[in-house]
Amino acid sequence: MFRRKLAVLFGIVALCLPSLGQAENYAAFAIGPNIATLDTTDVGKLDLANNLAYGAKLGHYFDDRGFNWFGLEVDMYRSAPDIKQQNVPASTNRFLSQKVPGADFLVHSLAFNALVRVTGYQYKVEPYAGLGIGLNVGNISDGNFRPEASFAPSFNVLAGIKYFMTPKIAPFIEYKYNFAHFSFSRSNITADYRANLFMFGVAFHFGR
């Protein structure tokens, strides 16, 4: 029975290999400014430092199945919107006293996005947009805060445009919005994290 199931599995893989070989896949690398806010439930918004985010993504468009306008991607990026030194309103939370001396704040994001694009290989310019969900990991330390990591589901919206210098190499610009609700239990702080990222990168397409 096991051998029969194994043979069926190998048969399915063998049938899929030709279509996978013809599929349009891509890998991309990007960097750009991240303008973010951290809106706490205690004292409102904390001022965050503007910083550079950087990351990579892997994607696939279903051109081999008649849906060359639709794709999926995995997007991974990192940013460090550190909390600035600032005065905040009085709070019962001792970690959010009237003066916050600043703190290191590091955010890693993993997103799974669904994409739509303007198709047609005769065009060198390719606009696209997408929605997705994922996971953010926020690490906070120093200042008034206890070192801690918070894991939070995230929501993503993105739009961009690629320019194909060759059929396989495409520089691009992309706007990305990322939202997550962090909860730092050791410091008794909950906050909405909103990031506006303006990314510049290069995509490498395969099977196009």
FILUMDO-863507 format. One record per residue (C-alpha): residue in three letters; x, y, z. Coordinates in Angstrom, 3 decimals. Layout:
@bakol->Ala, X->X, Y->Y, Z->Z
...
***
This chain:
@bakol->Met, X->0.000, Y->0.000, Z->0.000
@bakol->Phe, X->2.798, Y->2.401, Z->0.901
@bakol->Arg, X->4.652, Y->1.682, Z->-2.332
@bakol->Arg, X->1.481, Y->2.301, Z->-4.333
@bakol->Lys, X->0.937, Y->5.670, Z->-2.640
@bakol->Leu, X->4.573, Y->6.558, Z->-3.214
@bakol->Ala, X->4.259, Y->5.700, Z->-6.909
@bakol->Val, X->1.154, Y->7.871, Z->-7.207
@bakol->Leu, X->2.990, Y->10.753, Z->-5.513
@bakol->Phe, X->5.950, Y->10.477, Z->-7.889
@bakol->Gly, X->3.530, Y->10.335, Z->-10.811
@bakol->Ile, X->1.853, Y->13.567, Z->-9.746
@bakol->Val, X->5.227, Y->15.274, Z->-9.321
@bakol->Ala, X->6.327, Y->14.081, Z->-12.760
@bakol->Leu, X->3.173, Y->15.490, Z->-14.351
@bakol->Cys, X->3.690, Y->18.837, Z->-12.606
@bakol->Leu, X->7.352, Y->19.252, Z->-13.519
@bakol->Pro, X->6.737, Y->20.483, Z->-17.093
@bakol->Ser, X->4.305, Y->23.170, Z->-15.925
@bakol->Leu, X->6.639, Y->24.245, Z->-13.136
@bakol->Gly, X->9.457, Y->24.555, Z->-15.619
@bakol->Gln, X->7.363, Y->26.927, Z->-17.750
@bakol->Ala, X->6.120, Y->28.984, Z->-14.823
@bakol->Glu, X->7.168, Y->32.593, Z->-14.296
@bakol->Asn, X->8.973, Y->32.894, Z->-10.978
@bakol->Tyr, X->11.003, Y->35.762, Z->-9.601
@bakol->Ala, X->13.321, Y->36.780, Z->-6.805
@bakol->Ala, X->13.720, Y->40.407, Z->-5.748
@bakol->Phe, X->15.800, Y->42.503, Z->-3.392
@bakol->Ala, X->14.827, Y->45.982, Z->-2.182
@bakol->Ile, X->15.752, Y->48.796, Z->0.177
@bakol->Gly, X->14.044, Y->52.052, Z->1.074
@bakol->Pro, X->12.858, Y->54.477, Z->3.758
@bakol->Asn, X->10.367, Y->53.365, Z->6.399
@bakol->Ile, X->8.161, Y->56.047, Z->7.991
@bakol->Ala, X->6.406, Y->54.383, Z->10.924
@bakol->Thr, X->4.240, Y->55.202, Z->13.956
@bakol->Leu, X->3.584, Y->53.335, Z->17.202
@bakol->Asp, X->0.209, Y->54.303, Z->18.681
@bakol->Thr, X->-0.041, Y->53.125, Z->22.308
@bakol->Thr, X->-3.244, Y->52.681, Z->24.282
@bakol->Asp, X->-1.723, Y->54.621, Z->27.222
@bakol->Val, X->-0.233, Y->57.862, Z->25.901
@bakol->Gly, X->-1.007, Y->57.902, Z->22.183
@bakol->Lys, X->1.624, Y->58.005, Z->19.481
@bakol->Leu, X->5.308, Y->57.599, Z->20.242
@bakol->Asp, X->7.729, Y->59.343, Z->17.888
@bakol->Leu, X->9.755, Y->56.829, Z->15.902
@bakol->Ala, X->12.959, Y->57.436, Z->13.991
@bakol->Asn, X->12.843, Y->57.297, Z->10.211
@bakol->Asn, X->15.036, Y->54.467, Z->8.961
@bakol->Leu, X->15.886, Y->52.232, Z->6.046
@bakol->Ala, X->14.117, Y->48.927, Z->5.568
@bakol->Tyr, X->15.583, Y->46.156, Z->3.444
@bakol->Gly, X->14.527, Y->42.699, Z->2.414
@bakol->Ala, X->13.822, Y->40.131, Z->-0.266
@bakol->Lys, X->10.845, Y->38.433, Z->-1.864
@bakol->Leu, X->10.061, Y->35.320, Z->-3.891
@bakol->Gly, X->7.069, Y->35.185, Z->-6.206
@bakol->His, X->5.199, Y->33.231, Z->-8.841
@bakol->Tyr, X->2.778, Y->34.274, Z->-11.584
@bakol->Phe, X->0.352, Y->31.691, Z->-12.984
@bakol->Asp, X->1.118, Y->32.423, Z->-16.629
@bakol->Asp, X->1.121, Y->28.720, Z->-17.486
@bakol->Arg, X->-2.533, Y->28.335, Z->-16.407
@bakol->Gly, X->-4.112, Y->31.249, Z->-18.208
@bakol->Phe, X->-3.954, Y->33.544, Z->-15.174
@bakol->Asn, X->-0.852, Y->35.547, Z->-16.039
@bakol->Trp, X->-2.377, Y->38.601, Z->-14.355
@bakol->Phe, X->-2.433, Y->36.876, Z->-10.928
@bakol->Gly, X->0.451, Y->35.887, Z->-8.645
@bakol->Leu, X->1.570, Y->35.015, Z->-5.141
@bakol->Glu, X->4.673, Y->36.090, Z->-3.273
@bakol->Val, X->6.500, Y->35.710, Z->0.027
@bakol->Asp, X->7.974, Y->39.001, Z->1.257
@bakol->Met, X->10.549, Y->39.282, Z->4.061
@bakol->Tyr, X->12.001, Y->42.551, Z->5.309
@bakol->Arg, X->13.600, Y->44.227, Z->8.324
@bakol->Ser, X->13.480, Y->47.751, Z->9.737
@bakol->Ala, X->14.615, Y->49.568, Z->12.877
@bakol->Pro, X->12.207, Y->52.451, Z->13.674
@bakol->Asp, X->13.773, Y->53.213, Z->17.067
@bakol->Ile, X->11.721, Y->55.076, Z->19.669
@bakol->Lys, X->13.002, Y->58.646, Z->19.977
@bakol->Gln, X->13.709, Y->60.431, Z->23.245
@bakol->Gln, X->10.531, Y->62.385, Z->24.010
@bakol->Asn, X->8.139, Y->63.703, Z->26.601
@bakol->Val, X->4.765, Y->61.996, Z->26.777
@bakol->Pro, X->1.574, Y->62.629, Z->28.776
@bakol->Ala, X->1.444, Y->61.296, Z->32.330
@bakol->Ser, X->0.467, Y->57.638, Z->32.544
@bakol->Thr, X->-0.183, Y->55.056, Z->35.236
@bakol->Asn, X->2.274, Y->52.809, Z->33.390
@bakol->Arg, X->5.705, Y->53.477, Z->34.900
@bakol->Phe, X->7.420, Y->52.363, Z->31.693
@bakol->Leu, X->5.632, Y->55.199, Z->29.890
@bakol->Ser, X->6.602, Y->57.950, Z->32.309
@bakol->Gln, X->6.499, Y->61.604, Z->31.341
@bakol->Lys, X->9.972, Y->61.347, Z->29.849
@bakol->Val, X->10.916, Y->58.453, Z->27.585
@bakol->Pro, X->14.694, Y->58.369, Z->27.042
@bakol->Gly, X->14.346, Y->56.417, Z->23.812
@bakol->Ala, X->14.682, Y->52.734, Z->23.023
@bakol->Asp, X->15.844, Y->50.327, Z->20.355
@bakol->Phe, X->12.900, Y->49.005, Z->18.328
@bakol->Leu, X->13.460, Y->46.356, Z->15.668
@bakol->Val, X->10.739, Y->44.926, Z->13.420
@bakol->His, X->10.996, Y->41.811, Z->11.247
@bakol->Ser, X->8.118, Y->41.192, Z->8.826
@bakol->Leu, X->7.047, Y->38.106, Z->6.919
@bakol->Ala, X->4.173, Y->38.613, Z->4.474
@bakol->Phe, X->2.210, Y->36.383, Z->2.090
@bakol->Asn, X->0.718, Y->38.541, Z->-0.670
@bakol->Ala, X->-1.702, Y->38.003, Z->-3.538
@bakol->Leu, X->-0.847, Y->40.157, Z->-6.564
@bakol->Val, X->-2.510, Y->41.433, Z->-9.717
@bakol->Arg, X->-0.610, Y->43.058, Z->-12.588
@bakol->Val, X->-1.040, Y->44.577, Z->-15.999
@bakol->Thr, X->-0.067, Y->41.714, Z->-18.278
@bakol->Gly, X->1.457, Y->41.537, Z->-21.724
@bakol->Tyr, X->5.105, Y->40.805, Z->-22.336
@bakol->Gln, X->5.210, Y->43.383, Z->-25.113
@bakol->Tyr, X->5.174, Y->46.084, Z->-22.410
@bakol->Lys, X->8.389, Y->47.020, Z->-20.639
@bakol->Val, X->6.475, Y->48.809, Z->-17.873
@bakol->Glu, X->4.424, Y->46.573, Z->-15.563
@bakol->Pro, X->2.236, Y->48.087, Z->-12.791
@bakol->Tyr, X->1.064, Y->45.782, Z->-10.013
@bakol->Ala, X->-0.791, Y->45.831, Z->-6.685
@bakol->Gly, X->-1.445, Y->43.399, Z->-3.880
@bakol->Leu, X->-2.939, Y->42.509, Z->-0.506
@bakol->Gly, X->-1.615, Y->40.134, Z->2.092
@bakol->Ile, X->-1.353, Y->38.869, Z->5.630
@bakol->Gly, X->1.684, Y->37.857, Z->7.604
@bakol->Leu, X->3.582, Y->37.974, Z->10.856
@bakol->Asn, X->5.537, Y->40.825, Z->12.462
@bakol->Val, X->8.078, Y->40.365, Z->15.238
@bakol->Gly, X->8.812, Y->43.506, Z->17.247
@bakol->Asn, X->11.839, Y->43.611, Z->19.550
@bakol->Ile, X->12.054, Y->46.425, Z->22.070
@bakol->Ser, X->14.895, Y->47.128, Z->24.506
@bakol->Asp, X->16.772, Y->49.813, Z->26.426
@bakol->Gly, X->15.285, Y->53.028, Z->27.777
@bakol->Asn, X->12.358, Y->52.554, Z->30.153
@bakol->Phe, X->11.319, Y->49.305, Z->28.504
@bakol->Arg, X->12.115, Y->45.749, Z->29.471
@bakol->Pro, X->13.753, Y->43.745, Z->26.644
@bakol->Glu, X->11.011, Y->41.763, Z->24.966
@bakol->Ala, X->9.761, Y->40.385, Z->21.652
@bakol->Ser, X->6.145, Y->40.561, Z->20.522
@bakol->Phe, X->4.678, Y->38.405, Z->17.747
@bakol->Ala, X->1.667, Y->39.868, Z->15.943
@bakol->Pro, X->-0.379, Y->39.091, Z->12.817
@bakol->Ser, X->0.052, Y->41.742, Z->10.146
@bakol->Phe, X->-1.934, Y->43.212, Z->7.266
@bakol->Asn, X->-0.229, Y->44.472, Z->4.106
@bakol->Val, X->-1.174, Y->46.619, Z->1.116
@bakol->Leu, X->1.258, Y->47.313, Z->-1.711
@bakol->Ala, X->1.493, Y->48.859, Z->-5.151
@bakol->Gly, X->4.422, Y->49.234, Z->-7.477
@bakol->Ile, X->5.748, Y->49.418, Z->-10.998
@bakol->Lys, X->8.490, Y->47.445, Z->-12.743
@bakol->Tyr, X->10.554, Y->48.387, Z->-15.759
@bakol->Phe, X->11.972, Y->45.422, Z->-17.679
@bakol->Met, X->15.446, Y->46.369, Z->-18.881
@bakol->Thr, X->15.617, Y->42.823, Z->-20.270
@bakol->Pro, X->12.965, Y->40.072, Z->-20.263
@bakol->Lys, X->14.464, Y->38.827, Z->-16.980
@bakol->Ile, X->15.795, Y->41.898, Z->-15.126
@bakol->Ala, X->13.395, Y->44.551, Z->-13.836
@bakol->Pro, X->14.181, Y->47.441, Z->-11.473
@bakol->Phe, X->11.089, Y->48.516, Z->-9.536
@bakol->Ile, X->9.681, Y->51.027, Z->-7.085
@bakol->Glu, X->7.060, Y->49.982, Z->-4.555
@bakol->Tyr, X->4.918, Y->51.508, Z->-1.826
@bakol->Lys, X->4.029, Y->49.184, Z->1.019
@bakol->Tyr, X->1.746, Y->49.689, Z->4.046
@bakol->Asn, X->2.098, Y->47.340, Z->6.999
@bakol->Phe, X->-0.101, Y->47.162, Z->10.114
@bakol->Ala, X->0.274, Y->45.059, Z->13.267
@bakol->His, X->-0.952, Y->45.253, Z->16.868
@bakol->Phe, X->1.916, Y->44.587, Z->19.273
@bakol->Ser, X->1.527, Y->43.596, Z->22.911
@bakol->Phe, X->4.589, Y->43.848, Z->25.170
@bakol->Ser, X->3.440, Y->42.094, Z->28.329
@bakol->Arg, X->6.578, Y->42.699, Z->30.405
@bakol->Ser, X->6.138, Y->46.460, Z->30.051
@bakol->Asn, X->2.315, Y->46.254, Z->29.956
@bakol->Ile, X->2.221, Y->48.148, Z->26.648
@bakol->Thr, X->-0.084, Y->47.534, Z->23.678
@bakol->Ala, X->0.297, Y->49.559, Z->20.517
@bakol->Asp, X->-0.709, Y->49.710, Z->16.858
@bakol->Tyr, X->2.282, Y->49.672, Z->14.516
@bakol->Arg, X->1.803, Y->51.359, Z->11.136
@bakol->Ala, X->4.618, Y->51.463, Z->8.601
@bakol->Asn, X->4.813, Y->53.276, Z->5.272
@bakol->Leu, X->7.654, Y->51.833, Z->3.206
@bakol->Phe, X->8.966, Y->53.233, Z->-0.080
@bakol->Met, X->11.095, Y->50.491, Z->-1.582
@bakol->Phe, X->13.531, Y->50.506, Z->-4.494
@bakol->Gly, X->14.841, Y->47.225, Z->-5.827
@bakol->Val, X->15.603, Y->44.792, Z->-8.627
@bakol->Ala, X->13.617, Y->41.700, Z->-9.590
@bakol->Phe, X->15.022, Y->38.715, Z->-11.465
@bakol->His, X->12.394, Y->36.759, Z->-13.436
@bakol->Phe, X->12.754, Y->33.144, Z->-14.527
@bakol->Gly, X->10.742, Y->31.321, Z->-17.163
@bakol->Arg, X->9.451, Y->34.549, Z->-18.680
***
